Amino acid sequence: MGVSVLKYKKLIKDIGIAIHTAKSNTLKLINTELVKVNWQIGKYIVEFEQEGKERAEYGSEIIEQISKDLKHEFGAGFSRRNVLDMRRFYLCYQKWQTVSAKLSWSHFTVLLSLSSDEARRFYEKKCINENLSVRDLEKNIQSSLYERLLLSNTKTSKSQIVKTTKVSLPLVKDPYILDFLDIKPSHKLTEKSFEQKIINNLQQFLLELGKGFTFVGRQYKISLRNKHFYVDLVFYHRILKCFVLIDLKIKEVQHNDIGQMNLYLNYFKKEENVKGDNEPIGIILSADKDDVLVEYATGGLSNKIFVSKYQLYLPDKKMLQKKVKNLLK
């Protein structure tokens, strides 16, 4: 060939990028059109029902007939469930301008399963802001994230949580749900094995922590003269621009655990922070905590120290929803 190998490789690379970009744009266009046509179908059905002033029970028969006719005319994709989803899709998003182009129809079908408008808006914003896959969205819903955030921060109103923009509020959850570690009740847990389980499932742990966390290291060594200390897990939050230190406790947190975290944070402020970094945050993850002890132990400290419980199993959804209802009353 009359051209260099490097130039030829660049040519192939550029062509590859163009092809991948075209494929990605095509998929986005297909998704947008699919979401739009399903919204339009829902709109036509609702307008037909309203014009005829159909009763709900008769409307159910109409849905079955529409499903049957559409399947006969256009094939799969128009089951009774799908048609009901299209109808509800329009009822939830009656202005097309409010439908996000960043979400797929699969995202919307999951969101439509939520009866609470506030919860749906919360998860929708989380999907958009954090680019969640459908699987990640389902995981967040199954772990009752919205209810847990509402209960863990009673001073934050529903509207404030729903208006979440850059960072999931609050930054620190209580409790954290670590069911993905698959720790059996009979398993004898140690802090070392607990930490290893988290490292083995780091991707899921980052998802539970929320947006913006990047992993820095484990057993991060701090040396003060001849004494050595080790921070269990260290992360950096790229949005808040600060280190986040996590200490793991398999029993109830004690006041000296809080003092130790305070030492870690002071060290990071002096020795690890660089220009542009904000003050570090400390999170003590414990099996249990005494709220009064934590209040007194953290009172007067300038450092940001949070103590959160963890649960190794998914919370009972009905119990959480009942608590939320009582809170809102």
Buried (B, 14 or more C-beta within 10 A) or exposed (E): EEEEEEEEEEEEEEEEEEEEEEEEEEEEEEBBEBBBEBBEBBBBBBEEBEEEEBEEEEBEEBBEEBBBEBBEEEEEEBEBEBBBBBBBBBEBBEEEEEBEEBBBBBBBBBBBEBEBEBBBBBBBBBBBBBEBEBEBBBBBBEBBBBBBBBBBBEEEEBEEBBEBEEBBBBBBBBBBBBBBBEBEEEEEBEEEBBBEBBEEBEEBBBBBBBBBBEBBEBEBEBEEEEEEEEBBBBBBBEEBEBBBBBBBBBEEBBEEBBEBBBBBBEBBBEEBBEEEBEBBBBBBBBBEBBEEBBEEBBEEBEBBBBBBBBBBEEBEEEEBBEBBEEEEE
